[in-house]
């Protein structure tokens, strides 16, 4: 009986340990002009702050293994939400500077933002060539996030 209780207790502890494991992610954040971004807050679940970048734009965070989306938010820059790939432990993010669109329609402003977004892979390659990034391609998925839904425009 004691052996059964001990075995059950060990199994329960190991299962709890598996559920509470975290994953360490390291990386760097820059803007689309290849300038480092210090102090960028990093969030999971869009509201839980888990860290921020240092003065050179580098960061090291611990996230639960069940979380796959990370959001970077900074004043004057469009938020960037990325979806992690399973084997990815090094991420390098380019955030787009927020532009002003005086006297433009919402639709045109969104088209301008989307054009900038489509240039991000090219900017990532330039950052790699200049030695700013360590990876030649992003190790995550990222989709364009419109400010306005088509119905609102």
NORLIN-V666877 format. One record per run of one state. SS is the DSSP state (hx for helix, st for strand, lp for the rest). FROM is the first residue (numbers start at 1). TO is the last residue. If there is no record, write none. Layout:
# NORLIN-V666877
ss->[SS	SS]
from->[FROM	FROM]
to->[TO	TO]
This chain:
# NORLIN-V666877
ss->[lp	hx	lp	st	lp	st	lp	st	lp	st	lp	st	lp	st	lp	st	lp	st	lp	st	lp	hx	lp	hx	lp	st	lp]
from->[1	2	20	22	32	36	37	41	45	48	53	58	65	69	75	77	85	90	96	97	98	106	119	120	130	140	142]
to->[1	19	21	31	35	36	40	44	47	52	57	64	68	74	76	84	89	95	96	97	105	118	119	129	139	141	153]
